[in-house]
Amino acid sequence: MSIPTIAASSNDTLAASLDQAINNKTKPLGSLGVLESLAKQIGLIQQTTKIALHNPAIMVFAGDHGVVAEGISAYPQDVTWQMVENFLAKGAAINVFAQQNNCALHIIDAGVNHHFGPRDGLIDRKLANGTQNFSRQAAMSRQTCEAALASGMALVADLDANVLGFGEMGIGNTTAAAALMHKLTGIAVADCVGAGTGLTSDGIRHKQDVIEAAVALHSTAIEPLDVLATFGGLEIAMMAGAMLKAAERRMVLLIDGFIVTSALLVAARLQPAILGYCVFSHCSDESGHQRMLANLNARPLLQLGLRLGEGTGCALALPLLHASVNFLNQMATFESAQVSEKAE
C-alpha cells in the first residue's frame, strides 16, 4: 500500500522569523515557557507566523480485541459497544470536554463486535467484529491491517480542520498497545504492561504472561506493519492511518494517552517526520506511557493522572493551543506598546 510522504516540519528561515516574533512580545525572553515552543511548533507546521486553529476536531476510534478471551481485562467486551452508545448519547467525558472547548467530535466504528445499524453521529468503517486472539494467531491479516490504515487516511483526506485529536475505545486495547510498545521499542514487557481498566497485581502479571507468550509465538513479526497486524487493533491501525494522512496535510496532531501513542509508534516507524507535527497532550497514569513518551523524545503538556482514553487529554489540552496562538497573534510588541526592552 502507499504510505503518505510527510515533509519535515523544520524550516530554518521560518524558525528564525517565529523566534523573532515570539521574542518581541512584551515579556522577558522565554517567560511563557512551553507556550512559546508550542506557538513555534504550530507556526512551523502551518508554515507561517500568522498561526490559526481552524475547526479543531477529535476522532474517537472504537474496536474490539480477541485477546480479551484470555482474561486480560477487568471489564467484559460488551463495554466497548456500550461506551460507543454513551458517546452517541453525549454522556461520556469526551463529549463533555469536547463541547466545553467547542471541538467537533467524530465517533468511528473501526471494528466493534456489535451491530449498531445506521446511527446519527456514528461513522461506520467496520472491517470486522474485532480482531482475532493474538495469543493464538495474528490479530488480523496484513490485508485487513492495510485496509484499516487506508480507511483512516480516507477519513482525514477531506476533513475541514487543521487540528486533529485522536481518541479510542476498545476493551483489551491496553494489552494490544503494550505488545506494540514492546515490539517497536524493545522495552521489556514488564515495563510496558499496566492496570488498564483496573486490573489487580495478579491480573497485571497474567496480562504480562499473555503478551510474553504471544511475542514468543509471533517472533517473526518484525516490520512495523507486520507488528501492527499481529498485535494491534482495528482502531489502532485506523488511527495510525489517520495520523499519517493528517501529517501529510500539515495538520497539528493532538496525541492522547497510552493506546493512541502506540498507534503513533507505528506511524513514526513508517514516517519519522510525523513527530514534528505531534503535540503530546498529557502523560497518562497507565504504566508504560511515560517510557513510551521518552522513547519518542516527547514532552507532554499536562500530567493530570488521567487514564481514561477517549481523547480526553486532547480536549483538555486544547485551551493551551489556543493560548499559544492568541499570544503570538494578539500580544503587543515592545515597539507597539512603547515598552522599554531589556538593557544590553
Buried (B, 14 or more C-beta within 10 A) or exposed (E): EEBBEBBEBEBEEBBEBBBEBBBBBBBEEEEBEEBBBBBBBBBBBBEEBEBEBEEBBBBBBBBBBBBBEBEBBBBEBEBBBBBBBBBBEEEBBBBEBBEEBEBBBBBBBBBBBBEBEEEEEBBEBBBBBBBBBBBEBBBBEBEBBBBBBBBBBBBBEEBEBBBBBBBBBBBBBBBBBBBBBBBBBEBEBBBBBBBBBEBEEEBBEBBBBBBBEBBEBBEEBEEBBBBBBBBBBBBBBBBBBBBBBBBBBBBBBBBBBBBBBBBBBBBBBBBEBBBBBBBBBBBBBBBBBBBBBEBBEBEBBBEBEBBBBBBBBBBBBBEBBBBBBBBBEEBEBBEEEEEEEEEE
